[in-house]
């Protein structure tokens, strides 16, 4: 029986096309090797925007307009959509065994991600922890993708060898 | 669970790819099943039995760990 709730296979390619550039741009932006373009500076509506260190006292925190650069929001959104598309689209020959590999890879990624988080909780502090949290938005899906495709590749190599 | 799918497949001169195509699954699935890495669902076991012209019990049997 096939796994339910998967996208058709054609969405996988679209996912990769979005994922690779947004991953590269995201890494360049977070490592400050490139800066966000100024034309993406705009006023946005914030449901909640607490003051940070150095902000004026008495700044309104909820339901307010504020200026921000939308580059990181756009890239984060693209990364979430593209990792979902790559991870949750059927492979060419989707069947029950592939479904099992998919589920096991997701479990593996969840455990590794949890281990990584616990490690960071104890060894990374201050703004570094905030950075870890930003990366952690995407690490679960990325770990899953790496593991699932590695397992798929191994399985196809093995079956080709054992004709 | 043990199975003798590989023997029966070879007896019919079918490759893993042939069997996979006849059943409508991936070649990896047939390989994993033959190497006892994957226990097929009832539907898949019945399909394999149908293609190989055997009863399910003739292809699959319980082992000590089940």
Backbone of each chain as ProteinMPNN parsed JSONL, in Angstrom:
{"seq_chain_A": "XXXXXXXXXXXXXXXXXXXXXXXXXXXXXXXXXXXXXXXXXXXXXXXXXXXXXXXXXXXXXXXXXXXXXXXXXXXXXXXXXXXXXXXXXXXXXXXXXXXXXXXXXXXXXXXXXXXXXXXXXXXXXXXXXXXXXXXXXXXXXXXXXXXXXXXXXXXXXXXXXXX", "coords_chain_A": {"N_chain_A": [[0.842, -1.194, 0.0], [0.53, 2.161, -0.85], [2.086, 5.135, 0.551], [0.035, 7.566, 2.075], [-0.997, 10.994, 1.458], [1.116, 12.122, -0.02], [2.849, 14.242, -2.364], [2.462, 14.337, -5.976], [4.962, 12.784, -8.134], [6.139, 14.69, -9.885], [6.409, 17.06, -8.476], [8.69, 16.855, -7.047], [10.939, 17.535, -8.541], [10.468, 20.266, -8.935], [10.684, 21.044, -6.292], [13.459, 20.579, -5.795], [14.526, 22.471, -7.564], [13.773, 24.828, -6.352], [14.877, 24.487, -3.838], [17.763, 24.265, -3.922], [18.91, 26.844, -4.862], [17.747, 28.497, -2.839], [18.803, 27.466, -0.512], [21.548, 27.927, -0.85], [21.541, 30.748, -1.045], [20.462, 31.328, 1.478], [22.452, 30.361, 3.208], [24.599, 31.997, 2.463], [23.587, 34.466, 3.181], [23.135, 34.232, 5.973], [25.727, 33.822, 6.802], [26.746, 36.229, 6.304], [28.063, 36.778, 3.921], [26.886, 37.827, 1.751], [24.757, 40.715, 1.412], [21.405, 41.63, 2.325], [19.243, 42.765, -0.274], [18.446, 46.254, -0.641], [16.018, 46.993, -1.723], [14.206, 45.305, -0.723], [13.529, 46.263, 1.703], [10.886, 47.004, 3.738], [7.718, 48.217, 5.137], [6.095, 46.292, 7.527], [3.397, 44.396, 8.978], [3.303, 43.645, 12.376], [2.399, 41.089, 14.543], [3.458, 40.527, 17.014], [6.156, 42.006, 18.54], [8.545, 42.238, 20.41], [10.651, 44.453, 22.366], [14.176, 44.75, 21.716], [17.531, 44.427, 23.047], [18.812, 47.635, 23.571], [16.761, 48.916, 22.302], [14.282, 51.564, 22.454], [12.651, 52.349, 25.575], [9.26, 51.508, 26.341], [8.33, 51.008, 23.809], [5.794, 50.053, 21.541], [4.547, 46.741, 21.619], [2.783, 44.916, 20.456], [0.597, 44.282, 17.616], [1.601, 46.202, 15.575], [3.165, 48.399, 13.151], [6.226, 47.888, 11.478], [9.57, 48.432, 10.21], [11.276, 46.247, 8.039], [13.681, 43.991, 6.529], [12.767, 41.974, 3.931], [14.136, 39.789, 2.916], [15.166, 37.565, 4.415], [12.789, 36.453, 5.375], [11.538, 35.663, 3.006], [13.39, 33.824, 1.947], [13.412, 31.901, 3.991], [10.787, 31.017, 3.841], [10.755, 29.934, 1.248], [12.588, 27.887, 1.651], [11.235, 26.24, 3.473], [8.955, 25.471, 1.989], [10.206, 24.266, -0.237], [11.737, 22.167, 0.89], [9.704, 20.612, 1.919], [8.404, 19.915, -0.463], [10.393, 18.383, -1.787], [10.847, 16.376, 0.083], [8.337, 15.258, 0.538], [7.246, 14.353, -1.824], [6.249, 11.818, -4.103], [8.56, 9.175, -4.889], [9.931, 7.931, -8.007], [9.141, 5.206, -8.28], [7.127, 4.7, -6.178], [6.301, 2.747, -3.424], [5.218, 0.275, -0.955], [7.535, -0.522, 0.456], [9.324, 1.559, 0.009], [7.9, 3.464, 1.359], [8.271, 2.562, 3.937], [11.022, 2.958, 4.227], [11.0, 5.694, 4.054], [9.574, 6.462, 6.372], [11.253, 5.426, 8.361], [13.533, 6.931, 7.912], [12.617, 9.435, 8.58], [12.191, 9.115, 11.306], [14.82, 8.597, 12.138], [15.999, 11.051, 11.462], [14.614, 12.713, 13.209], [15.524, 11.828, 15.721], [18.315, 12.336, 15.505], [18.27, 15.082, 15.129], [17.159, 15.88, 17.55], [19.183, 15.09, 19.298], [21.242, 16.761, 18.426], [20.117, 19.212, 19.11], [19.968, 19.012, 21.925], [22.668, 18.879, 22.535], [23.439, 21.454, 21.666], [21.945, 22.998, 23.438], [23.353, 22.778, 25.81], [25.939, 23.591, 25.185], [26.04, 25.895, 23.633], [25.619, 29.343, 23.768], [23.916, 32.546, 24.38], [23.742, 34.832, 21.655], [24.544, 32.999, 19.855], [22.995, 30.771, 20.344], [20.579, 31.619, 19.449], [21.155, 31.755, 16.733], [21.551, 29.036, 16.247], [18.941, 28.174, 16.635], [17.703, 29.33, 14.455], [18.906, 27.922, 12.316], [17.947, 25.492, 13.051], [15.32, 25.505, 12.273], [15.236, 24.332, 9.838], [16.774, 22.047, 9.865], [15.711, 19.5, 10.538], [14.191, 18.619, 8.312], [16.184, 18.717, 6.364], [18.073, 16.868, 7.3], [16.487, 14.596, 7.142], [16.106, 14.46, 4.361], [18.737, 13.968, 3.404], [19.336, 11.502, 4.625], [17.21, 9.828, 3.71], [17.545, 9.826, 0.912], [20.06, 8.754, 0.73], [19.675, 6.178, 1.755], [17.854, 5.221, -0.117], [19.467, 5.288, -2.398], [21.446, 3.433, -1.693], [19.865, 1.116, -1.515], [19.044, 0.833, -4.158], [21.461, 0.422, -5.45], [22.255, -1.985, -4.31], [20.22, -3.722, -5.138], [20.59, -3.68, -7.852], [22.994, -4.916, -8.09], [22.466, -7.464, -7.215], [21.037, -8.907, -9.127]], "CA_chain_A": [[0.0, 0.0, 0.0], [1.323, 3.388, -0.937], [1.92, 6.105, 1.631], [-0.935, 8.61, 1.705], [-0.65, 12.41, 1.662], [2.341, 12.54, -0.707], [2.634, 14.981, -3.616], [2.89, 13.558, -7.152], [6.408, 12.776, -8.362], [6.639, 15.867, -10.607], [6.696, 18.152, -7.545], [10.023, 16.659, -6.478], [11.876, 18.33, -9.345], [10.201, 21.659, -8.585], [11.256, 21.214, -4.956], [14.921, 20.705, -5.923], [14.82, 23.734, -8.259], [13.626, 25.906, -5.359], [15.687, 24.23, -2.642], [19.205, 24.501, -4.058], [19.259, 28.274, -4.766], [17.379, 29.144, -1.578], [19.741, 26.993, 0.505], [22.803, 28.658, -1.076], [21.303, 32.144, -0.662], [20.266, 31.369, 2.928], [23.757, 30.194, 3.872], [25.394, 33.203, 2.193], [22.993, 35.578, 3.933], [23.366, 34.075, 7.415], [27.159, 33.965, 7.089], [27.024, 37.638, 5.955], [28.906, 36.9, 2.728], [26.141, 38.777, 0.919], [23.8, 41.431, 2.252], [20.053, 41.631, 1.762], [19.052, 43.938, -1.131], [17.682, 47.286, 0.074], [14.648, 47.128, -2.248], [13.302, 44.45, 0.051], [13.168, 46.933, 2.963], [9.516, 47.532, 3.698], [6.937, 48.213, 6.37], [5.277, 45.091, 7.656], [2.555, 44.362, 10.17], [3.805, 42.651, 13.336], [1.479, 40.701, 15.62], [4.209, 40.615, 18.259], [7.505, 42.458, 18.219], [9.072, 42.775, 21.673], [11.869, 45.259, 22.197], [15.435, 44.041, 21.901], [18.529, 45.241, 23.747], [19.144, 48.865, 22.874], [15.543, 49.586, 21.849], [13.737, 52.535, 23.41], [11.633, 51.842, 26.5], [7.891, 51.91, 26.03], [7.955, 50.741, 22.418], [4.622, 49.169, 21.472], [5.02, 45.391, 21.282], [1.824, 44.099, 19.681], [-0.195, 44.915, 16.557], [2.231, 47.449, 15.155], [3.897, 48.376, 11.886], [7.666, 48.107, 11.656], [10.301, 48.239, 8.957], [12.165, 45.094, 8.054], [14.085, 43.529, 5.199], [12.006, 40.729, 3.746], [14.949, 38.74, 2.28], [15.228, 36.339, 5.224], [11.448, 35.844, 5.422], [11.279, 35.009, 1.706], [14.255, 32.64, 1.818], [12.937, 30.889, 4.94], [9.541, 30.481, 3.289], [11.135, 29.078, 0.116], [13.238, 26.679, 2.18], [10.215, 25.359, 4.069], [8.135, 24.902, 0.904], [10.986, 23.38, -1.11], [12.095, 20.914, 1.58], [8.465, 19.807, 1.979], [8.148, 19.348, -1.798], [11.361, 17.321, -2.093], [10.705, 15.269, 1.036], [6.988, 14.669, 0.578], [6.747, 13.957, -3.145], [6.514, 10.4, -4.375], [9.687, 8.863, -5.762], [9.409, 7.407, -9.274], [8.426, 3.946, -8.048], [6.694, 4.708, -4.776], [5.531, 1.573, -2.983], [5.176, 0.136, 0.508], [8.887, -0.599, 1.027], [9.848, 2.939, -0.01], [7.172, 4.121, 2.447], [8.92, 2.149, 5.193], [12.305, 3.666, 4.261], [10.67, 7.108, 4.295], [9.215, 6.613, 7.785], [12.45, 5.182, 9.186], [14.436, 8.073, 7.743], [12.049, 10.546, 9.351], [12.483, 8.804, 12.712], [16.27, 8.79, 12.305], [16.266, 12.499, 11.423], [14.062, 13.298, 14.436], [16.441, 11.508, 16.818], [19.592, 13.051, 15.328], [17.982, 16.494, 15.342], [16.972, 16.063, 18.997], [20.516, 14.981, 19.891], [21.937, 17.984, 18.039], [19.529, 20.298, 19.902], [20.377, 18.853, 23.332], [24.079, 19.275, 22.553], [23.507, 22.92, 21.546], [21.388, 23.589, 24.665], [24.367, 22.8, 26.869], [27.256, 24.095, 24.785], [25.986, 27.142, 22.848], [24.887, 30.328, 24.562], [23.769, 33.894, 23.861], [23.242, 35.01, 20.29], [24.86, 31.754, 19.149], [21.862, 29.856, 20.471], [19.555, 32.144, 18.527], [21.561, 31.309, 15.39], [21.257, 27.599, 16.172], [17.489, 28.039, 16.485], [17.364, 29.676, 13.066], [19.273, 26.77, 11.486], [17.113, 24.356, 13.443], [14.036, 25.545, 11.558], [15.318, 23.556, 8.596], [17.658, 20.877, 9.949], [14.977, 18.225, 10.571], [13.865, 18.22, 6.943], [17.417, 18.498, 5.6], [18.619, 15.576, 7.751], [15.622, 13.564, 6.573], [16.385, 14.366, 2.921], [20.038, 13.328, 3.208], [19.246, 10.106, 5.038], [16.269, 9.098, 2.851], [18.116, 9.628, -0.42], [21.2, 7.845, 0.893], [19.127, 4.826, 1.922], [17.293, 4.86, -1.433], [20.602, 5.041, -3.299], [22.05, 2.159, -1.273], [18.932, 0.035, -1.861], [19.024, 0.631, -5.616], [22.777, -0.151, -5.795], [22.255, -3.357, -3.852], [19.334, -4.556, -5.948], [21.168, -3.768, -9.192], [24.106, -5.85, -7.99], [21.992, -8.824, -6.918], [20.084, -9.388, -10.14]], "C_chain_A": [[0.881, 1.25, 0.0], [1.076, 4.289, 0.269], [0.937, 7.181, 1.17], [-0.328, 9.996, 1.933], [0.667, 12.82, 1.012], [1.966, 13.33, -1.961], [3.022, 14.073, -4.793], [4.377, 13.748, -7.425], [6.939, 14.071, -8.998], [6.986, 17.032, -9.667], [8.098, 18.041, -6.938], [11.041, 17.533, -7.215], [11.719, 19.826, -9.025], [10.815, 21.985, -7.223], [12.758, 21.425, -5.014], [15.294, 22.041, -6.556], [14.713, 24.91, -7.291], [14.621, 25.746, -4.214], [17.148, 24.65, -2.812], [19.548, 25.999, -4.023], [18.89, 28.895, -3.425], [18.298, 28.705, -0.436], [21.065, 27.761, 0.385], [22.638, 30.111, -0.619], [21.166, 32.285, 0.857], [21.586, 31.271, 3.668], [24.625, 31.433, 3.677], [24.904, 34.38, 3.036], [23.282, 35.447, 5.427], [24.857, 34.182, 7.758], [27.668, 35.364, 6.696], [28.01, 37.781, 4.803], [28.206, 37.754, 1.673], [25.19, 39.523, 1.853], [22.45, 41.484, 1.545], [19.856, 42.887, 0.91], [18.114, 44.968, -0.481], [16.254, 47.439, -0.467], [13.663, 46.198, -1.548], [13.007, 45.03, 1.442], [11.739, 47.414, 2.85], [8.824, 47.471, 5.049], [6.058, 46.975, 6.405], [4.448, 45.188, 8.93], [3.073, 43.275, 11.106], [2.736, 42.363, 14.386], [2.166, 40.892, 16.964], [5.644, 40.962, 17.929], [8.131, 43.073, 19.472], [10.375, 43.546, 21.455], [13.108, 44.406, 22.436], [16.383, 44.952, 22.656], [18.836, 46.485, 22.926], [17.931, 49.598, 22.342], [15.053, 50.559, 22.918], [12.721, 51.863, 24.325], [10.263, 52.278, 25.996], [7.489, 51.714, 24.586], [6.776, 49.766, 22.411], [5.056, 47.787, 20.981], [4.078, 44.59, 20.397], [1.073, 44.945, 18.661], [0.401, 46.241, 16.101], [2.89, 47.287, 13.788], [5.372, 48.577, 12.212], [8.366, 47.88, 10.331], [11.201, 47.01, 9.089], [12.613, 44.786, 6.64], [13.492, 42.141, 5.009], [12.835, 39.559, 3.201], [14.938, 37.449, 3.097], [13.871, 35.646, 5.318], [11.182, 35.061, 4.133], [12.099, 33.727, 1.579], [13.794, 31.525, 2.766], [11.675, 30.21, 4.403], [9.846, 29.517, 2.13], [11.763, 27.773, 0.6], [12.215, 25.703, 2.759], [9.416, 24.677, 2.959], [8.948, 23.888, 0.096], [11.392, 22.09, -0.398], [10.863, 20.01, 1.699], [8.231, 19.141, 0.623], [9.11, 18.2, -2.114], [11.107, 16.106, -1.195], [9.372, 14.539, 0.897], [6.402, 14.442, -0.809], [7.101, 12.495, -3.352], [7.821, 10.257, -5.143], [9.098, 8.179, -6.999], [8.585, 6.133, -9.062], [8.021, 3.843, -6.587], [5.918, 3.425, -4.457], [5.687, 1.409, -1.475], [6.564, 0.067, 1.156], [9.528, 0.793, 1.078], [9.185, 3.735, 1.121], [7.811, 3.808, 3.795], [10.258, 2.882, 5.337], [12.076, 5.139, 4.61], [10.401, 7.332, 5.784], [10.439, 6.421, 8.685], [13.429, 6.346, 9.1], [13.948, 9.269, 8.544], [12.306, 10.347, 10.847], [13.95, 9.085, 13.015], [16.58, 10.289, 12.383], [15.76, 13.172, 12.701], [15.009, 13.044, 15.613], [17.75, 12.29, 16.706], [19.392, 14.541, 15.601], [17.819, 16.793, 16.839], [18.33, 16.014, 19.709], [21.323, 16.25, 19.656], [21.437, 19.166, 18.894], [19.971, 20.231, 21.358], [21.842, 19.272, 23.494], [24.196, 20.809, 22.552], [22.958, 23.618, 22.797], [22.458, 23.759, 25.727], [25.666, 23.489, 26.472], [27.226, 25.404, 23.997], [25.1, 28.14, 23.572], [24.753, 31.654, 23.821], [23.21, 33.914, 22.459], [23.509, 33.756, 19.443], [23.696, 30.783, 19.199], [20.717, 30.301, 19.57], [19.874, 31.697, 17.097], [21.253, 29.828, 15.19], [19.762, 27.378, 15.942], [17.048, 28.343, 15.053], [17.705, 28.498, 12.145], [18.335, 25.593, 11.768], [15.722, 24.353, 12.813], [14.044, 24.568, 10.385], [16.071, 22.229, 8.737], [16.906, 19.544, 9.932], [14.72, 17.729, 9.148], [15.131, 17.925, 6.142], [18.068, 17.166, 5.99], [17.815, 14.436, 7.15], [15.958, 13.346, 5.094], [17.684, 13.61, 2.659], [19.922, 11.837, 3.49], [18.359, 9.289, 4.068], [16.892, 8.826, 1.475], [19.337, 8.707, -0.379], [20.719, 6.392, 0.977], [18.545, 4.329, 0.595], [18.401, 4.477, -2.404], [21.239, 3.686, -2.99], [21.168, 0.989, -1.71], [18.945, -0.218, -3.367], [20.354, 0.035, -6.089], [22.782, -1.643, -5.492], [21.408, -4.245, -4.765], [19.869, -4.686, -7.371], [22.266, -4.817, -9.218], [23.618, -7.286, -7.879], [20.949, -9.336, -7.899], [20.08, -10.901, -10.162]], "O_chain_A": [[1.844, 1.357, 0.759], [0.03, 4.23, 0.915], [0.994, 7.647, 0.032], [0.737, 10.126, 2.537], [1.285, 13.787, 1.458], [0.904, 13.116, -2.547], [3.818, 13.149, -4.627], [4.977, 14.739, -7.007], [8.051, 14.503, -8.692], [7.779, 17.899, -10.033], [8.624, 19.008, -6.387], [11.888, 18.181, -6.599], [12.703, 20.548, -8.867], [11.389, 23.056, -7.026], [13.287, 22.331, -4.37], [16.263, 22.677, -6.141], [15.47, 25.875, -7.394], [15.142, 26.728, -3.684], [17.707, 25.318, -1.942], [20.399, 26.4, -3.228], [19.632, 29.733, -2.915], [18.545, 29.47, 0.496], [21.632, 28.192, 1.389], [23.483, 30.642, 0.101], [21.683, 33.231, 1.45], [21.822, 31.999, 4.632], [25.306, 31.873, 4.604], [25.696, 35.18, 3.535], [23.634, 36.43, 6.079], [25.214, 34.583, 8.866], [28.867, 35.638, 6.752], [28.715, 38.786, 4.71], [28.857, 38.334, 0.804], [24.856, 39.041, 2.935], [22.371, 41.392, 0.32], [20.262, 43.972, 1.325], [17.119, 44.604, 0.147], [15.378, 47.949, 0.232], [12.451, 46.287, -1.748], [12.336, 44.398, 2.258], [11.42, 48.172, 1.934], [9.264, 46.784, 5.97], [5.368, 46.655, 5.437], [4.759, 45.96, 9.837], [3.262, 42.13, 10.696], [2.23, 43.278, 15.036], [1.556, 41.352, 17.929], [6.28, 40.284, 17.123], [8.234, 44.295, 19.579], [11.098, 43.316, 20.485], [13.099, 43.474, 23.24], [16.074, 46.122, 22.882], [19.091, 46.396, 21.725], [18.03, 50.766, 21.968], [15.352, 50.416, 24.104], [12.022, 50.934, 23.92], [10.132, 53.292, 25.31], [6.434, 52.189, 24.165], [6.752, 48.792, 23.163], [5.84, 47.678, 20.039], [4.51, 43.693, 19.672], [0.932, 46.158, 18.818], [-0.235, 47.287, 16.232], [3.138, 46.17, 13.334], [5.721, 49.343, 13.11], [7.833, 47.222, 9.438], [11.807, 46.779, 10.136], [12.013, 45.25, 5.67], [13.694, 41.248, 5.832], [12.31, 38.458, 3.038], [14.728, 36.367, 2.55], [13.793, 34.417, 5.339], [10.668, 33.943, 4.167], [11.59, 32.686, 1.165], [13.786, 30.351, 2.394], [11.518, 28.993, 4.498], [9.272, 28.432, 2.044], [11.515, 26.703, 0.045], [12.317, 24.493, 2.56], [9.221, 23.462, 2.98], [8.465, 22.801, -0.22], [11.392, 21.024, -1.015], [10.972, 18.789, 1.591], [7.903, 17.957, 0.555], [8.698, 17.169, -2.645], [11.146, 14.962, -1.65], [9.299, 13.33, 1.116], [5.183, 14.348, -0.955], [8.109, 12.0, -2.849], [8.159, 11.116, -5.957], [7.904, 7.881, -7.035], [7.481, 5.997, -9.591], [8.523, 2.993, -5.852], [4.974, 3.077, -5.167], [6.22, 2.288, -0.798], [6.748, 0.541, 2.276], [10.184, 1.154, 2.055], [9.823, 4.573, 1.758], [7.885, 4.663, 4.677], [10.594, 3.368, 6.416], [12.846, 5.746, 5.355], [10.928, 8.269, 6.384], [10.635, 7.162, 9.649], [14.073, 6.703, 10.086], [14.741, 10.02, 9.113], [12.604, 11.303, 11.563], [14.281, 9.725, 14.014], [17.324, 10.736, 13.256], [16.397, 14.091, 13.216], [15.265, 13.947, 16.409], [18.236, 12.841, 17.694], [20.236, 15.184, 16.225], [18.28, 17.823, 17.329], [18.589, 16.807, 20.614], [21.996, 16.752, 20.556], [22.222, 20.003, 19.339], [20.307, 21.251, 21.961], [22.205, 19.934, 24.466], [24.954, 21.383, 23.334], [23.434, 24.688, 23.176], [22.476, 24.752, 26.454], [26.419, 23.927, 27.342], [28.283, 25.972, 23.718], [23.969, 27.826, 23.944], [25.379, 31.87, 22.783], [22.328, 33.13, 22.11], [22.814, 33.484, 18.465], [23.43, 30.062, 18.237], [19.988, 29.484, 19.007], [18.979, 31.311, 16.345], [20.771, 29.409, 14.137], [19.363, 26.515, 15.161], [16.146, 27.702, 14.514], [16.899, 28.117, 11.297], [17.981, 24.82, 10.879], [15.031, 23.334, 12.815], [13.003, 24.045, 9.988], [16.018, 21.385, 7.842], [17.401, 18.563, 9.377], [14.994, 16.575, 8.82], [15.155, 16.996, 5.335], [18.553, 16.429, 5.133], [18.375, 13.435, 6.703], [16.08, 12.212, 4.632], [17.736, 12.725, 1.804], [20.359, 11.009, 2.69], [18.731, 8.188, 3.663], [16.776, 7.722, 0.944], [19.609, 7.975, -1.331], [21.288, 5.5, 0.348], [18.718, 3.167, 0.228], [18.301, 3.489, -3.131], [21.533, 2.9, -3.89], [21.671, -0.014, -2.217], [18.865, -1.367, -3.801], [20.376, -0.766, -7.024], [23.244, -2.457, -6.292], [21.804, -5.355, -5.122], [19.626, -5.698, -8.029], [22.456, -5.517, -10.213], [24.259, -8.212, -8.377], [20.074, -10.119, -7.527], [19.346, -11.505, -10.944]]}, "seq_chain_B": "XXXXXXXXXXXXXXXXXXXXXXXXXXXXXXXXXXXXXXXXXXXXXXXXXXXXXXXXXXXXXXXXXX", "coords_chain_B": {"N_chain_B": [[10.277, -13.893, 9.464], [10.54, -16.257, 6.895], [11.352, -16.676, 3.411], [10.969, -18.112, 0.115], [11.131, -16.714, -2.236], [13.137, -15.877, -3.986], [14.225, -18.294, -5.045], [11.991, -19.385, -6.355], [11.462, -17.399, -8.199], [13.795, -17.412, -9.749], [13.557, -19.953, -10.772], [11.519, -19.574, -12.562], [12.835, -18.126, -14.4], [12.921, -15.345, -14.13], [13.95, -11.948, -13.726], [14.76, -9.749, -10.951], [13.834, -7.286, -11.633], [11.927, -7.91, -13.64], [9.99, -9.281, -12.129], [9.289, -7.265, -10.34], [8.138, -5.4, -12.091], [5.931, -6.842, -13.05], [4.416, -6.999, -10.766], [4.153, -4.408, -9.987], [5.753, -2.908, -8.292], [8.763, -1.435, -6.821], [12.129, -2.351, -7.84], [13.828, -2.43, -5.715], [12.19, -3.18, -3.63], [11.575, -5.878, -4.144], [14.122, -6.925, -3.942], [14.738, -6.322, -1.237], [12.812, -7.837, 0.023], [13.466, -10.473, -0.768], [15.932, -10.67, 0.474], [15.232, -10.879, 3.057], [14.96, -8.454, 4.4], [12.763, -7.02, 4.454], [9.399, -7.386, 5.352], [6.691, -8.246, 3.477], [3.481, -6.638, 2.86], [0.192, -8.093, 3.283], [-1.232, -7.85, 0.905], [0.817, -7.458, -0.973], [2.235, -9.856, -0.664], [0.318, -11.677, -1.562], [0.124, -10.877, -4.223], [2.709, -11.462, -5.166], [2.667, -14.21, -4.859], [0.675, -14.847, -6.678], [1.807, -14.068, -9.151], [4.034, -15.752, -9.221], [2.795, -18.154, -9.308], [2.172, -19.734, -7.085], [1.062, -20.877, -3.791], [0.543, -18.639, -1.034], [1.494, -19.688, 1.39], [3.361, -21.474, 0.499], [5.392, -19.898, -0.312], [6.049, -18.149, 1.759], [7.056, -18.455, 5.166], [6.831, -18.846, 8.752], [9.491, -18.042, 11.038], [11.743, -18.976, 13.774], [11.96, -16.652, 15.314], [9.571, -15.276, 15.041]], "CA_chain_B": [[9.589, -14.652, 8.415], [11.433, -16.693, 5.813], [10.635, -16.844, 2.137], [11.803, -18.652, -0.96], [10.75, -15.975, -3.452], [14.269, -15.851, -4.925], [14.294, -19.589, -5.741], [10.84, -19.536, -7.261], [11.638, -16.412, -9.275], [14.86, -17.903, -10.626], [13.013, -21.135, -11.458], [10.701, -19.085, -13.69], [13.762, -17.323, -15.217], [12.553, -13.93, -14.044], [14.871, -11.117, -12.948], [14.045, -8.964, -9.932], [13.174, -6.21, -12.388], [10.73, -8.487, -14.281], [8.992, -9.559, -11.092], [8.841, -5.963, -9.826], [7.246, -4.802, -13.089], [4.672, -7.602, -13.1], [3.632, -6.739, -9.551], [3.922, -2.963, -9.874], [6.522, -2.307, -7.19], [10.126, -1.125, -7.232], [13.072, -3.472, -7.781], [14.38, -2.425, -4.355], [11.252, -3.9, -2.757], [11.772, -7.309, -4.37], [15.431, -7.25, -3.379], [14.668, -6.283, 0.229], [11.979, -8.958, 0.441], [14.241, -11.705, -0.962], [17.044, -10.713, 1.442], [14.612, -10.871, 4.387], [15.076, -7.155, 5.073], [11.443, -6.413, 4.456], [8.261, -8.309, 5.357], [5.679, -7.579, 2.646], [2.089, -6.606, 3.335], [-0.597, -9.239, 2.79], [-1.551, -7.594, -0.505], [2.019, -7.693, -1.791], [2.531, -11.297, -0.607], [-0.654, -12.347, -2.445], [0.486, -10.564, -5.608], [3.913, -12.237, -5.492], [2.239, -15.604, -4.995], [-0.099, -14.948, -7.921], [2.725, -13.994, -10.308], [4.912, -16.926, -9.23], [1.945, -19.338, -9.441], [2.28, -20.556, -5.86], [0.248, -20.414, -2.67], [1.334, -17.782, -0.13], [2.173, -20.53, 2.39], [4.499, -22.159, -0.132], [6.464, -18.903, -0.492], [6.419, -17.505, 3.019], [6.8, -19.257, 6.375], [7.309, -18.225, 9.993], [10.708, -18.64, 11.611], [11.749, -19.07, 15.255], [11.849, -15.335, 15.98], [8.222, -14.707, 14.886]], "C_chain_B": [[10.569, -15.001, 7.294], [10.631, -16.705, 4.514], [11.581, -17.454, 1.106], [11.421, -18.028, -2.314], [11.888, -16.03, -4.476], [14.336, -17.152, -5.745], [13.189, -19.738, -6.77], [10.946, -18.582, -8.445], [12.669, -16.914, -10.283], [14.36, -19.118, -11.434], [12.175, -20.718, -12.672], [11.514, -18.201, -14.647], [13.345, -15.841, -15.276], [13.654, -13.176, -13.305], [14.05, -10.381, -11.883], [13.232, -7.862, -10.608], [11.871, -6.713, -13.03], [9.612, -8.671, -13.258], [8.408, -8.244, -10.558], [7.837, -5.336, -10.792], [5.895, -5.511, -13.121], [3.773, -7.267, -11.906], [3.297, -5.247, -9.409], [4.571, -2.367, -8.642], [7.937, -2.013, -7.689], [11.013, -2.369, -7.117], [13.675, -3.593, -6.374], [13.506, -3.255, -3.408], [11.44, -5.408, -2.895], [13.093, -7.742, -3.733], [15.381, -7.327, -1.861], [13.866, -7.471, 0.752], [12.768, -10.274, 0.347], [15.375, -11.823, 0.06], [16.535, -10.675, 2.883], [14.801, -9.564, 5.145], [13.711, -6.496, 5.176], [10.365, -7.49, 4.418], [7.122, -7.642, 4.589], [4.304, -7.559, 3.311], [1.362, -7.821, 2.768], [-0.887, -9.064, 1.297], [-0.352, -7.924, -1.389], [2.367, -9.187, -1.825], [1.593, -12.061, -1.547], [-0.316, -12.095, -3.913], [1.704, -11.369, -6.053], [3.524, -13.685, -5.752], [1.505, -15.811, -6.323], [0.829, -14.992, -9.135], [3.593, -15.259, -10.379], [4.124, -18.246, -9.307], [2.043, -20.283, -8.258], [1.271, -20.063, -4.834], [1.146, -19.578, -1.758], [2.133, -18.629, 0.866], [3.375, -21.27, 1.801], [5.69, -21.198, -0.284], [6.969, -18.348, 0.836], [6.137, -18.433, 4.197], [7.392, -18.56, 7.591], [8.637, -18.839, 10.397], [10.682, -18.527, 13.13], [11.492, -17.731, 15.928], [10.446, -14.738, 15.892], [7.302, -15.123, 16.036]], "O_chain_B": [[11.321, -14.152, 6.816], [9.401, -16.741, 4.522], [12.802, -17.337, 1.201], [11.392, -18.686, -3.354], [11.651, -16.206, -5.671], [14.482, -17.123, -6.967], [13.421, -20.16, -7.903], [10.561, -18.926, -9.563], [12.459, -16.854, -11.494], [14.693, -19.284, -12.607], [12.13, -21.425, -13.679], [10.968, -17.608, -15.578], [13.412, -15.194, -16.321], [14.233, -13.706, -12.356], [12.82, -10.389, -11.91], [12.109, -7.554, -10.212], [10.844, -6.037, -12.975], [8.465, -8.283, -13.479], [7.2, -8.124, -10.353], [6.81, -4.804, -10.369], [4.848, -4.87, -13.208], [2.547, -7.251, -12.015], [2.295, -4.877, -8.796], [4.034, -1.451, -8.019], [8.271, -2.304, -8.838], [10.69, -3.312, -6.395], [13.988, -4.687, -5.905], [14.005, -3.936, -2.512], [11.461, -6.132, -1.9], [13.173, -8.779, -3.076], [15.906, -8.265, -1.26], [14.195, -8.042, 1.791], [12.739, -11.087, 1.271], [15.74, -12.926, 0.467], [17.31, -10.466, 3.816], [14.804, -9.55, 6.375], [13.537, -5.522, 5.908], [10.396, -8.387, 3.576], [6.636, -6.588, 4.999], [4.011, -8.358, 4.201], [1.871, -8.494, 1.872], [-0.796, -10.018, 0.524], [-0.488, -8.584, -2.419], [2.743, -9.722, -2.868], [2.022, -12.98, -2.244], [-0.45, -12.989, -4.749], [1.739, -11.894, -7.166], [3.973, -14.307, -6.715], [1.695, -16.822, -7.0], [0.671, -15.828, -10.025], [3.856, -15.774, -11.465], [4.717, -19.324, -9.364], [2.0, -21.502, -8.425], [0.697, -18.983, -4.975], [2.36, -19.781, -1.713], [3.294, -18.335, 1.154], [4.296, -21.644, 2.526], [6.84, -21.627, -0.373], [8.164, -18.109, 1.01], [5.111, -19.113, 4.229], [8.338, -17.78, 7.473], [8.888, -20.015, 10.134], [9.71, -18.037, 13.704], [10.877, -17.677, 16.993], [10.153, -13.778, 16.605], [6.134, -14.734, 16.063]]}, "name": "protein", "num_of_chains": 2, "seq": "XXXXXXXXXXXXXXXXXXXXXXXXXXXXXXXXXXXXXXXXXXXXXXXXXXXXXXXXXXXXXXXXXXXXXXXXXXXXXXXXXXXXXXXXXXXXXXXXXXXXXXXXXXXXXXXXXXXXXXXXXXXXXXXXXXXXXXXXXXXXXXXXXXXXXXXXXXXXXXXXXXXXXXXXXXXXXXXXXXXXXXXXXXXXXXXXXXXXXXXXXXXXXXXXXXXXXXXXXXXXXXXXXXXXX"}
